[in-house]
Amino acid sequence: MIRSAGLSTDGYDTIMKYISTALYIALIYLVNYAFSIVPPIELPGGTMWPPVALLVGFIFVVRDFAQREIGHYVLLAMGVGVGLSYFMADPHVAIASAVAFSISELVDWAVYSFTKRKLSDRILASSLLATPVDSVVFLSMIGFFSIAGAVAMTVSKLIGAFIVWWLIRRREKTVEVEVDA
């Protein structure tokens, strides 16, 4: 519509070019903020589980898309998100999140960077490796670590990753069928 009206799209094109990166930074902050205001739920056996963990799996996937946009500068975007969290969310949660997130995001980044598989395979592999690391480190640092809690948090994160993996894998198969036809 903008193009048909003869208006410039330079600003719009620039925004759209970096939409995943902006979303990645915003999600880091929003999830850390949510961890500081949404209380954990007690599971059977006394294990504490933060329901916000359901959102974290999406961050790992959005990071993969951000890396497609800006390459290895995705580590800088992670730093911006963590910095915003420190200053705008609970500092204790932000520090625990920054450490856990940095370690797990480096695992995710390495898998995504050094495997030459399809996007869906890289998303799945990086999520399977990074989410347990994130869960164990984060829960340990905020004083809620238990095996059951780490498993529950990891599974929660993987739900989001599996949904996105399935959608992307389905799209890849559709493209493969169209190319073969």
C-alpha positions in Angstrom: 0.0 0.0 0.0 2.8 2.4 0.8 4.6 1.6 -2.4 1.4 2.1 -4.5 0.9 5.5 -3.0 4.4 6.5 -4.1 5.7 7.0 -0.6 9.2 6.1 0.5 9.6 2.7 2.2 13.2 3.1 3.4 12.3 3.4 7.1 9.7 0.6 6.9 12.2 -1.7 5.1 14.9 -1.0 7.7 12.5 -1.8 10.5 11.3 -5.0 8.9 14.9 -6.0 8.2 15.7 -6.0 11.9 12.3 -7.0 13.3 13.5 -10.3 14.8 16.5 -8.6 16.5 14.2 -6.0 18.0 11.8 -8.7 19.1 14.7 -10.7 20.6 15.8 -7.7 22.7 12.3 -6.9 23.8 11.6 -10.5 24.8 14.7 -10.8 26.9 13.6 -7.8 28.9 9.9 -8.8 29.1 10.6 -12.3 30.3 13.0 -11.1 32.9 10.4 -8.6 34.1 7.7 -11.3 34.1 10.0 -13.5 36.3 10.2 -10.7 38.8 6.4 -10.2 39.1 4.8 -13.6 38.4 5.3 -15.9 41.4 6.4 -19.5 40.9 3.8 -22.2 41.4 4.3 -25.1 43.8 4.2 -28.4 42.1 3.5 -31.7 43.9 6.5 -32.6 46.1 7.2 -29.0 46.9 9.0 -28.2 43.7 8.7 -24.6 42.6 8.0 -23.9 38.9 7.9 -20.5 37.3 5.1 -20.4 34.7 7.0 -17.7 32.8 9.3 -20.5 31.7 6.8 -21.3 29.0 7.8 -18.1 27.2 11.6 -18.7 27.4 11.6 -21.3 24.7 10.4 -18.7 22.2 13.4 -16.5 23.0 15.8 -19.2 21.9 14.0 -19.5 18.6 13.7 -15.7 18.0 17.5 -15.6 18.7 18.0 -17.9 15.8 16.0 -15.6 13.5 17.9 -12.5 14.9 21.2 -14.3 14.1 20.0 -14.7 10.5 19.4 -10.9 10.4 22.6 -9.7 12.1 25.0 -12.6 12.2 27.3 -12.8 15.1 26.2 -9.3 16.3 23.4 -11.3 17.9 25.7 -11.5 20.9 25.6 -7.7 21.1 21.8 -7.8 20.9 21.8 -10.3 23.8 23.9 -7.8 25.8 21.4 -5.0 25.2 18.5 -7.2 26.3 20.3 -8.3 29.4 21.4 -4.7 30.2 17.8 -3.5 29.9 16.7 -6.2 32.2 19.3 -5.3 34.9 18.1 -1.7 35.0 14.4 -2.2 34.5 13.6 -5.5 36.2 14.5 -7.1 39.6 18.4 -6.9 39.6 18.7 -10.3 41.4 16.5 -12.0 38.7 18.3 -10.0 36.0 21.8 -11.2 37.1 20.6 -14.8 37.4 19.0 -14.5 34.0 22.0 -12.8 32.5 24.4 -15.6 33.6 22.1 -18.4 32.7 21.0 -16.8 29.5 24.6 -15.9 28.5 25.8 -19.5 29.0 22.8 -21.1 27.3 22.7 -18.5 24.4 26.4 -19.2 23.7 25.5 -22.9 23.5 22.6 -22.0 21.2 24.7 -19.6 19.1 27.5 -22.3 18.7 25.0 -24.9 17.5 23.3 -22.5 15.2 26.6 -21.1 13.9 28.6 -24.2 13.3 26.0 -26.7 12.1 25.2 -26.4 8.4 21.8 -28.1 8.7 18.4 -26.8 7.7 17.0 -24.0 9.9 14.4 -26.3 11.5 17.2 -28.8 12.5 19.4 -26.0 14.0 16.4 -24.6 16.0 15.6 -28.0 17.4 19.2 -29.0 18.2 20.2 -25.7 19.7 17.0 -25.6 21.9 17.5 -29.2 23.1 21.0 -28.3 24.2 20.6 -24.8 25.5 17.3 -25.0 27.4 18.5 -27.5 30.1 21.6 -25.4 30.7 19.5 -22.2 31.1 17.1 -23.9 33.5 19.7 -25.4 35.8 21.8 -22.3 36.0 18.9 -19.9 36.5 17.1 -22.0 39.1 20.3 -22.5 41.0 21.1 -18.8 41.1 17.6 -17.8 42.3 17.6 -20.5 45.0 14.8 -22.8 43.5 16.9 -25.6 42.0 15.6 -29.1 42.1 15.8 -31.9 39.5 12.0 -31.9 39.1 12.0 -28.1 38.8 14.8 -28.1 36.2 13.0 -30.8 34.2 9.7 -28.9 34.4 11.3 -25.7 33.4 13.2 -27.3 30.5 10.1 -29.0 29.2 8.2 -25.8 29.4 10.8 -24.0 27.3 10.9 -26.8 24.8 7.2 -26.6 24.2 7.6 -23.3 22.5 10.7 -24.4 20.6 8.9 -27.6 19.4 5.9 -25.5 18.1 8.2 -23.2 16.1 10.3 -26.2 14.9 7.2 -28.0 13.7 5.9 -24.9 11.8 9.2 -24.2 10.1 9.8 -27.9 9.3 6.3 -28.0 7.7 7.1 -24.9 5.6 10.5 -26.4 4.6 8.7 -29.6 3.4 6.2 -27.6 1.4 9.0 -25.7 -0.3 10.8 -29.0 -1.0 7.6 -30.4 -2.6 7.1 -27.3 -4.8 10.7 -27.4 -5.9 10.4 -31.1 -6.9 7.2 -30.6 -8.8 
